[in-house]
Structures are given as structure tokens and as C-alpha cells.
Amino acid sequence: MKKLAPIFVALGAISFGIPASLFKIARAQGVVNGPLLFWSFLSAVIILGIIQIVRRQWFCQQHTSWRQIGLVVAAGTASGFTNTFYIQALKLIPVAVAAVMLMQAVWLSTLLGALIHHRWPSRLQVLSIVLVLVGTVLAAGLFPITTALSPLGLLFSFLAACAYACTMQFTASLGNNLDPLSKTWLLCLGAFLLITIVWAPQIVHAPTTVATVKWGVLIALFSMVFPLVVYSIFMPYLDLGIGPILSSLELPASIVVAFVLLGETVSWSQIGGVILIIAAVIMPNVLGMRRPRRHG
């Protein structure tokens, strides 16, 4: 499992890069943000709930307590906050700027993990984080900035990054005695409850269409069901700092998907940024695997 962990966490991060394009396509078809988020999280809760029933994995069989179940549900709200803050940011600042701010979750998650576990990342991991941030600026096509940026938009996108960092840490450290799919269902339930409360006015007044439900299910699969399942299963097997670095693959994935689905243009600087991010992701994993052999 430890050898497979980097591969599956990377696939989860790539999956997180797909919904941005799906959101754009859905909005182009007249789908409203509130109902779209509501149906996305509701779909995730239903899909994982059905899997739970089929597998007959009940919480009473998993040596857990109601307190721990409550903590995992509360932790799931971080994913709901991420989506809420990010969508609000996109109304005020360009997508490229919001993407760069969201990727601050890489160092925020590493810092949060260090504080929780009282263990600081290695120099190699710190170097990888720096390369990821530089690559993110290039990959997002951030420069040159020709318009003034909204401070409120920057604040919302930074709050989204903080929430995303919490999501990564919570999936790795909370409820590890639970079955991974049970844990993922509880995380999605927490996110769904938050989205329902925050977006209630829009959910009640905006019409629910077939397109809303269709895109909601697709977004649920790529933004919650698959990534949260693999994060819950494989994040605990990763060394401190590796998970956040792998999560940065979300940005290259979103650029490639936008190019394929939306026909967005990609510059050479963006390609260079993608290559730099991928190199920064590979470096600590490959060198980290070789190092024990050298001492053994």
C-alpha cells in the first residue's frame, strides 16, 4: 500500500483538476452555482451511502465512537468551505489568480501537518514546495497582471486554500480506525450539510433542471467520491509533506482538461510551469525511495 500511495494520491489530485472545466460548461448551460453545489454534494452522499449499504459496513462494527464520527463530519465541512470560498473568489478575480492562491494550500498543509505532528519537513520537501509555487505562477499564466485585483477576491481564494489544506490534513489524520469508504461518506455528509446551510437561499429560489442534476453527479464523482476515497485510503501512508506536494498536480490537470474540453489556449510558459510542478512532485518521491537503499 505504501508503494501505491503516491500514485493514487496523485490520481486523486488530478481528479480534483477536472471539475473547474465542468463548472464552466454547466454555467454556460445556465446552471446556477448554489443548486449545482447542492446536487454535487448530495450526489456524493447518496453514491457513497448506497455503497455503504451494499457493503454492509456499519459504524457499530468499526470500533469507533459517536465523538469520532462527529469530528469526521465536522472535518468534512472543510471541503464545503473550499468550494464556497473558491466560487466566491472567481466572481471577483481572474481564474489564474484564484488558481495561484488556491495552490498556497501546498505550503499551508505542510505547515499545518508539521504543527500537528511536531515534525518539520525535510529540505528536499521544502525545495519541492518552492518549485511547486514557482511552477504554479507560470502554469496559471499569472503575469503580466494588467488590472487591479480585488482584495476581497484575494481573501476568498486564500480562505479556500486554508480550507483545502485542512481537507488534506483531516483526511490523513482523523478517523483512521474507520473503514475508508465510511470515513469518506462522513466527510461528504459534513460538506453537504455546510453547503445546504450556506447556499440555502439560492437553493430554494433557483430552479433545479435536468442539467443541474447531470452536472452535479459528474462533479461529485471527480471532486468528491474518487479523490476523497483515495485520500482517505492512501494519505496516511505518505510521509509528512508528500501529500500536499502531490496535491499540486491539480493545477496541471485543470489546464490540460480546460485545453481539451474548453479549447483554452496554453502558452509555452504555462507548459514550462506544468513541467516544473511535475518535476517537483516526482523529486521527493523518487529520491525518498532511493535514500533508504543507500543506507541499507
One Martini backbone bead per residue (centre of mass of N, CA, C, O) as a GRO file, in nm:
protein
  296
    1MET     BB    1   0.056   0.063  -0.019
    2LYS     BB    2   0.297   0.263   0.000
    3LYS     BB    3   0.373   0.246  -0.308
    4LEU     BB    4   0.076   0.338  -0.412
    5ALA     BB    5   0.009   0.611  -0.278
    6PRO     BB    6   0.126   0.830  -0.477
    7ILE     BB    7  -0.048   0.748  -0.721
    8PHE     BB    8  -0.339   0.787  -0.596
    9VAL     BB    9  -0.304   1.079  -0.496
   10ALA     BB   10  -0.245   1.191  -0.777
   11LEU     BB   11  -0.519   1.105  -0.901
   12GLY     BB   12  -0.686   1.275  -0.705
   13ALA     BB   13  -0.569   1.550  -0.793
   14ILE     BB   14  -0.649   1.527  -1.091
   15SER     BB   15  -0.953   1.508  -1.034
   16PHE     BB   16  -0.971   1.801  -0.911
   17GLY     BB   17  -0.911   1.938  -1.210
   18ILE     BB   18  -1.194   1.889  -1.361
   19PRO     BB   19  -1.442   2.066  -1.243
   20ALA     BB   20  -1.380   2.350  -1.353
   21SER     BB   21  -1.483   2.286  -1.643
   22LEU     BB   22  -1.765   2.185  -1.558
   23PHE     BB   23  -1.859   2.452  -1.439
   24LYS     BB   24  -1.843   2.614  -1.704
   25ILE     BB   25  -2.040   2.442  -1.868
   26ALA     BB   26  -2.281   2.469  -1.676
   27ARG     BB   27  -2.302   2.779  -1.684
   28ALA     BB   28  -2.349   2.791  -1.998
   29GLN     BB   29  -2.638   2.626  -1.931
   30GLY     BB   30  -2.761   2.790  -1.664
   31VAL     BB   31  -2.628   2.704  -1.408
   32VAL     BB   32  -2.640   2.734  -1.068
   33ASN     BB   33  -2.430   2.726  -0.805
   34GLY     BB   34  -2.598   2.628  -0.563
   35PRO     BB   35  -2.743   2.377  -0.690
   36LEU     BB   36  -2.482   2.246  -0.791
   37LEU     BB   37  -2.354   2.197  -0.514
   38PHE     BB   38  -2.586   2.044  -0.388
   39TRP     BB   39  -2.592   1.804  -0.601
   40SER     BB   40  -2.303   1.717  -0.564
   41PHE     BB   41  -2.312   1.640  -0.257
   42LEU     BB   42  -2.563   1.463  -0.266
   43SER     BB   43  -2.450   1.253  -0.464
   44ALA     BB   44  -2.215   1.162  -0.285
   45VAL     BB   45  -2.386   1.064  -0.046
   46ILE     BB   46  -2.554   0.855  -0.208
   47ILE     BB   47  -2.331   0.682  -0.335
   48LEU     BB   48  -2.187   0.609  -0.063
   49GLY     BB   49  -2.440   0.499   0.079
   50ILE     BB   50  -2.491   0.261  -0.113
   51ILE     BB   51  -2.218   0.127  -0.067
   52GLN     BB   52  -2.260   0.079   0.235
   53ILE     BB   53  -2.510  -0.106   0.211
   54VAL     BB   54  -2.383  -0.324   0.029
   55ARG     BB   55  -2.135  -0.375   0.238
   56ARG     BB   56  -2.220  -0.357   0.543
   57GLN     BB   57  -2.078  -0.092   0.687
   58TRP     BB   58  -2.096  -0.038   1.015
   59PHE     BB   59  -2.010   0.160   1.284
   60CYS     BB   60  -2.046  -0.064   1.511
   61GLN     BB   61  -1.801  -0.242   1.360
   62GLN     BB   62  -1.547   0.001   1.393
   63HIS     BB   63  -1.445   0.103   1.667
   64THR     BB   64  -1.624   0.360   1.748
   65SER     BB   65  -1.742   0.693   1.804
   66TRP     BB   66  -1.948   0.962   1.815
   67ARG     BB   67  -1.720   1.167   1.837
   68GLN     BB   68  -1.562   1.078   1.583
   69ILE     BB   69  -1.791   1.112   1.384
   70GLY     BB   70  -1.825   1.417   1.437
   71LEU     BB   71  -1.538   1.503   1.353
   72VAL     BB   72  -1.555   1.407   1.056
   73VAL     BB   73  -1.798   1.578   0.976
   74ALA     BB   74  -1.664   1.849   1.049
   75ALA     BB   75  -1.423   1.813   0.851
   76GLY     BB   76  -1.603   1.816   0.586
   77THR     BB   77  -1.649   2.130   0.576
   78ALA     BB   78  -1.387   2.206   0.430
   79SER     BB   79  -1.487   2.133   0.144
   80GLY     BB   80  -1.722   2.335   0.142
   81PHE     BB   81  -1.548   2.588   0.183
   82THR     BB   82  -1.375   2.566  -0.066
   83ASN     BB   83  -1.605   2.598  -0.276
   84THR     BB   84  -1.727   2.862  -0.170
   85PHE     BB   85  -1.476   3.049  -0.182
   86TYR     BB   86  -1.395   2.996  -0.479
   87ILE     BB   87  -1.655   3.100  -0.617
   88GLN     BB   88  -1.635   3.386  -0.497
   89ALA     BB   89  -1.357   3.457  -0.620
   90LEU     BB   90  -1.438   3.424  -0.930
   91LYS     BB   91  -1.611   3.696  -0.925
   92LEU     BB   92  -1.337   3.895  -0.863
   93ILE     BB   93  -1.117   3.710  -1.004
   94PRO     BB   94  -0.910   3.554  -1.183
   95VAL     BB   95  -0.843   3.229  -1.235
   96ALA     BB   96  -0.532   3.241  -1.212
   97VAL     BB   97  -0.523   3.375  -0.933
   98ALA     BB   98  -0.697   3.166  -0.782
   99ALA     BB   99  -0.508   2.924  -0.839
  100VAL     BB  100  -0.260   3.033  -0.692
  101MET     BB  101  -0.396   3.064  -0.416
  102LEU     BB  102  -0.486   2.767  -0.381
  103MET     BB  103  -0.177   2.655  -0.386
  104GLN     BB  104  -0.111   2.741  -0.087
  105ALA     BB  105  -0.190   2.462   0.034
  106VAL     BB  106   0.084   2.329   0.027
  107TRP     BB  107   0.220   2.493   0.267
  108LEU     BB  108  -0.014   2.489   0.467
  109SER     BB  109  -0.029   2.179   0.506
  110THR     BB  110   0.263   2.138   0.598
  111LEU     BB  111   0.244   2.325   0.844
  112LEU     BB  112   0.006   2.182   0.982
  113GLY     BB  113   0.148   1.904   1.005
  114ALA     BB  114   0.386   2.003   1.179
  115LEU     BB  115   0.210   2.100   1.421
  116ILE     BB  116   0.065   1.831   1.479
  117HIS     BB  117   0.344   1.631   1.466
  118HIS     BB  118   0.620   1.768   1.536
  119ARG     BB  119   0.730   1.771   1.218
  120TRP     BB  120   0.956   1.858   0.988
  121PRO     BB  121   1.040   1.907   0.688
  122SER     BB  122   1.244   1.856   0.449
  123ARG     BB  123   1.451   2.007   0.226
  124LEU     BB  124   1.332   1.867  -0.021
  125GLN     BB  125   1.035   1.948   0.037
  126VAL     BB  126   1.079   2.253   0.038
  127LEU     BB  127   1.186   2.269  -0.251
  128SER     BB  128   0.930   2.155  -0.382
  129ILE     BB  129   0.738   2.379  -0.289
  130VAL     BB  130   0.879   2.611  -0.435
  131LEU     BB  131   0.850   2.488  -0.721
  132VAL     BB  132   0.544   2.476  -0.719
  133LEU     BB  133   0.493   2.785  -0.690
  134VAL     BB  134   0.643   2.868  -0.945
  135GLY     BB  135   0.486   2.680  -1.140
  136THR     BB  136   0.206   2.804  -1.080
  137VAL     BB  137   0.254   3.086  -1.195
  138LEU     BB  138   0.317   2.982  -1.482
  139ALA     BB  139   0.067   2.791  -1.534
  140ALA     BB  140  -0.149   3.036  -1.487
  141GLY     BB  141  -0.060   3.301  -1.630
  142LEU     BB  142  -0.025   3.560  -1.438
  143PHE     BB  143   0.179   3.699  -1.617
  144PRO     BB  144   0.067   3.990  -1.667
  145ILE     BB  145  -0.079   4.234  -1.462
  146THR     BB  146  -0.344   4.469  -1.581
  147THR     BB  147  -0.525   4.454  -1.320
  148ALA     BB  148  -0.696   4.510  -1.054
  149LEU     BB  149  -0.724   4.360  -0.739
  150SER     BB  150  -0.933   4.205  -0.524
  151PRO     BB  151  -0.913   4.173  -0.190
  152LEU     BB  152  -1.161   3.987  -0.149
  153GLY     BB  153  -1.077   3.773  -0.359
  154LEU     BB  154  -0.808   3.700  -0.221
  155LEU     BB  155  -0.934   3.612   0.046
  156PHE     BB  156  -1.115   3.383  -0.060
  157SER     BB  157  -0.881   3.214  -0.193
  158PHE     BB  158  -0.721   3.177   0.074
  159LEU     BB  159  -0.949   3.034   0.228
  160ALA     BB  160  -0.959   2.796   0.032
  161ALA     BB  161  -0.671   2.702   0.094
  162CYS     BB  162  -0.715   2.648   0.395
  163ALA     BB  163  -0.940   2.436   0.354
  164TYR     BB  164  -0.774   2.241   0.177
  165ALA     BB  165  -0.556   2.184   0.388
  166CYS     BB  166  -0.753   2.060   0.592
  167THR     BB  167  -0.853   1.828   0.418
  168MET     BB  168  -0.579   1.680   0.393
  169GLN     BB  169  -0.527   1.644   0.701
  170PHE     BB  170  -0.794   1.504   0.788
  171THR     BB  171  -0.773   1.252   0.597
  172ALA     BB  172  -0.498   1.160   0.746
  173SER     BB  173  -0.582   1.191   1.083
  174LEU     BB  174  -0.885   1.110   1.074
  175GLY     BB  175  -1.046   0.814   1.125
  176ASN     BB  176  -0.840   0.550   1.082
  177ASN     BB  177  -1.044   0.319   1.208
  178LEU     BB  178  -1.201   0.358   0.966
  179ASP     BB  179  -1.349   0.301   0.696
  180PRO     BB  180  -1.277   0.475   0.415
  181LEU     BB  181  -1.575   0.496   0.307
  182SER     BB  182  -1.700   0.593   0.570
  183LYS     BB  183  -1.527   0.845   0.596
  184THR     BB  184  -1.609   0.976   0.327
  185TRP     BB  185  -1.911   0.997   0.388
  186LEU     BB  186  -1.878   1.188   0.631
  187LEU     BB  187  -1.735   1.417   0.481
  188CYS     BB  188  -1.967   1.467   0.274
  189LEU     BB  189  -2.185   1.527   0.484
  190GLY     BB  190  -2.053   1.780   0.601
  191ALA     BB  191  -2.044   1.938   0.332
  192PHE     BB  192  -2.349   1.928   0.271
  193LEU     BB  193  -2.449   2.082   0.522
  194LEU     BB  194  -2.300   2.344   0.459
  195ILE     BB  195  -2.414   2.403   0.176
  196THR     BB  196  -2.713   2.413   0.261
  197ILE     BB  197  -2.679   2.660   0.450
  198VAL     BB  198  -2.525   2.872   0.272
  199TRP     BB  199  -2.721   2.811  -0.007
  200ALA     BB  200  -3.029   2.819   0.058
  201PRO     BB  201  -3.154   3.062  -0.099
  202GLN     BB  202  -3.070   2.956  -0.386
  203ILE     BB  203  -3.191   2.670  -0.369
  204VAL     BB  204  -3.492   2.764  -0.334
  205HIS     BB  205  -3.514   2.980  -0.592
  206ALA     BB  206  -3.373   2.802  -0.783
  207PRO     BB  207  -3.385   2.608  -1.046
  208THR     BB  208  -3.422   2.259  -1.116
  209THR     BB  209  -3.245   2.079  -1.349
  210VAL     BB  210  -3.118   1.837  -1.542
  211ALA     BB  211  -2.839   1.974  -1.565
  212THR     BB  212  -2.785   2.000  -1.264
  213VAL     BB  213  -2.781   1.697  -1.198
  214LYS     BB  214  -2.574   1.599  -1.406
  215TRP     BB  215  -2.335   1.784  -1.315
  216GLY     BB  216  -2.342   1.704  -1.018
  217VAL     BB  217  -2.257   1.407  -1.053
  218LEU     BB  218  -1.988   1.452  -1.202
  219ILE     BB  219  -1.856   1.634  -0.987
  220ALA     BB  220  -1.873   1.430  -0.756
  221LEU     BB  221  -1.680   1.214  -0.872
  222PHE     BB  222  -1.422   1.420  -0.911
  223SER     BB  223  -1.440   1.599  -0.620
  224MET     BB  224  -1.511   1.341  -0.409
  225VAL     BB  225  -1.530   1.037  -0.434
  226PHE     BB  226  -1.248   0.967  -0.546
  227PRO     BB  227  -1.045   1.155  -0.389
  228LEU     BB  228  -1.145   1.092  -0.094
  229VAL     BB  229  -1.093   0.792  -0.102
  230VAL     BB  230  -0.784   0.798  -0.167
  231TYR     BB  231  -0.707   0.981   0.068
  232SER     BB  232  -0.812   0.798   0.299
  233ILE     BB  233  -0.634   0.548   0.222
  234PHE     BB  234  -0.327   0.689   0.138
  235MET     BB  235  -0.230   0.933   0.313
  236PRO     BB  236  -0.121   0.775   0.575
  237TYR     BB  237   0.136   0.653   0.395
  238LEU     BB  238   0.261   0.930   0.394
  239ASP     BB  239   0.480   1.154   0.421
  240LEU     BB  240   0.557   1.442   0.533
  241GLY     BB  241   0.457   1.664   0.257
  242ILE     BB  242   0.374   1.482   0.010
  243GLY     BB  243   0.071   1.529  -0.028
  244PRO     BB  244   0.075   1.836  -0.100
  245ILE     BB  245   0.256   1.803  -0.347
  246LEU     BB  246   0.065   1.614  -0.507
  247SER     BB  247  -0.182   1.817  -0.513
  248SER     BB  248  -0.054   2.011  -0.741
  249LEU     BB  249  -0.170   1.845  -0.993
  250GLU     BB  250  -0.434   2.000  -1.033
  251LEU     BB  251  -0.341   2.230  -1.222
  252PRO     BB  252  -0.241   2.076  -1.472
  253ALA     BB  253  -0.510   1.930  -1.509
  254SER     BB  254  -0.688   2.184  -1.557
  255ILE     BB  255  -0.537   2.275  -1.814
  256VAL     BB  256  -0.575   2.023  -1.988
  257VAL     BB  257  -0.887   2.010  -1.969
  258ALA     BB  258  -0.939   2.294  -2.085
  259PHE     BB  259  -0.807   2.233  -2.358
  260VAL     BB  260  -0.997   1.991  -2.436
  261LEU     BB  261  -1.297   2.105  -2.356
  262LEU     BB  262  -1.255   2.444  -2.414
  263GLY     BB  263  -1.001   2.546  -2.592
  264GLU     BB  264  -0.774   2.654  -2.436
  265THR     BB  265  -0.496   2.825  -2.422
  266VAL     BB  266  -0.135   2.742  -2.432
  267SER     BB  267   0.157   2.834  -2.310
  268TRP     BB  268   0.493   2.795  -2.266
  269SER     BB  269   0.494   2.884  -1.967
  270GLN     BB  270   0.278   2.680  -1.878
  271ILE     BB  271   0.433   2.427  -1.959
  272GLY     BB  272   0.674   2.487  -1.775
  273GLY     BB  273   0.509   2.482  -1.510
  274VAL     BB  274   0.411   2.190  -1.532
  275ILE     BB  275   0.692   2.057  -1.538
  276LEU     BB  276   0.783   2.172  -1.264
  277ILE     BB  277   0.566   2.038  -1.092
  278ILE     BB  278   0.623   1.744  -1.170
  279ALA     BB  279   0.918   1.748  -1.073
  280ALA     BB  280   0.847   1.823  -0.774
  281VAL     BB  281   0.684   1.559  -0.727
  282ILE     BB  282   0.899   1.340  -0.802
  283MET     BB  283   1.155   1.399  -0.636
  284PRO     BB  284   1.076   1.307  -0.335
  285ASN     BB  285   0.987   1.018  -0.418
  286VAL     BB  286   1.243   0.908  -0.557
  287LEU     BB  287   1.458   0.993  -0.343
  288GLY     BB  288   1.304   0.864  -0.100
  289MET     BB  289   1.341   0.568  -0.213
  290ARG     BB  290   1.662   0.566  -0.236
  291ARG     BB  291   1.778   0.636   0.045
  292PRO     BB  292   1.746   0.365   0.205
  293ARG     BB  293   1.935   0.200   0.017
  294ARG     BB  294   2.197   0.355   0.083
  295HIS     BB  295   2.183   0.266   0.402
  296GLY     BB  296   2.132  -0.052   0.346
   0.00000   0.00000   0.00000
